[in-house]
Amino acid sequence: MCGAWPRVRRKDSPHSYARTTMARLHISVWRRHRREHLTGDPPERVHHGVFPPDEEQGLWEELAALPRRQRAVLVLRYYEQLSDAEIAKVLGISSGTVRSQASRGLDKLRSSLSSSPATQGSMR
């Protein structure tokens, strides 16, 4: 800053400029010294937050078997909690199409899950 101070003093707020510069330099040093440590061994514990629990795995497999648009509508409606208008905007389709795709997708899920032997005891 010492060498550039004559140029900085002509700015509107030289002290703000100096604080910003110092903060950015500090972050730059921190980033240079922070390194990842790669290992050949995977971690001991498994993170389960991304994958569905075992009891929901069948539902996700059946959902994956649906046509793309029906699957997208159902995930956006029930997993992302979007309204029909928001889903229509995201997918570039009409609200009526959203409702019909949701209805067809739910019908296919119901029929495939009710006929699946693994889910006979869990459907109530």
Salt bridges, closest charged atoms under 4 A:
ASP84 OD1 - ARG77 NH2 2.67
ASP84 OD2 - ARG99 NH1 3.96
ASP107 OD1 - ARG110 NH1 3.41
